[in-house]
Amino acid sequence: MQVDFYFSPTSRYSYLASTQLDAIAERTGCTFVWKPLNNHAILARNGSDPFLSEQLLSGQYAWSYREYDAKCWADYYGVPFVEPVHFRCDPPYITHGCFAAEACGRLVPFSKRLFQAIFIESRPIEATDLADLALAAGLSETAFEQARADPHTREREASVLDEAVANGVFGVPTFRLDGRPYWGNDRLILLEHALKKRPAGAVTQMADTGVTASPPRARS
């Protein structure tokens, strides 16, 4: 059983969800395929970005509420969490670094190291810091820098964004099983329920839910 995990490395809810994936995989026998996205890019492709709006659309976008909510989830999961004050936006170079790590075969370790730096160590991550994080994740600095400069890495990044939009992804984290999206860290319980109910070898078709026409509000 394969589950696509669309995530942003600067998304608090992507981080929180990522801390549960190994346990879910062990309980259900599924495999998670990590697919990085720039959160603002996916929001822009689907219409508008509420995080860049001058006026909050609702209280859920207030940073104080989001910090409180994330801390509640971290306490529930029993994992550390520090509010990422350095990332009120999603720098494109960080997502691109994930694709460079993917080209080197180390996407998951690199992404986990990014999550640690941002949500546990509260580090500001500049483009020049990515090579050090790559080394800490077991990558060759030379190979990583070559992958960052390779045009194919940028093409791969664009193709995953196109794929996400085509699959009805409108925010992160989103999990996709058998053509059906499960959006948000709080949908993990529904995803695991679906995995446990799924007969071996079964493939279902995605219902016409209308999510692309009128998507729920975004999270980060």
Helices and strands as residue ranges (DSSP letters): E 2-7, H 12-18, H 21-28, E 31-36, H 39-45, G 50-52, G 59-61, H 63-77, H 92-103, H 107-119, G 127-129, H 130-136, H 141-149, H 151-166, E 174-177, E 180-183, G 185-187, H 188-197
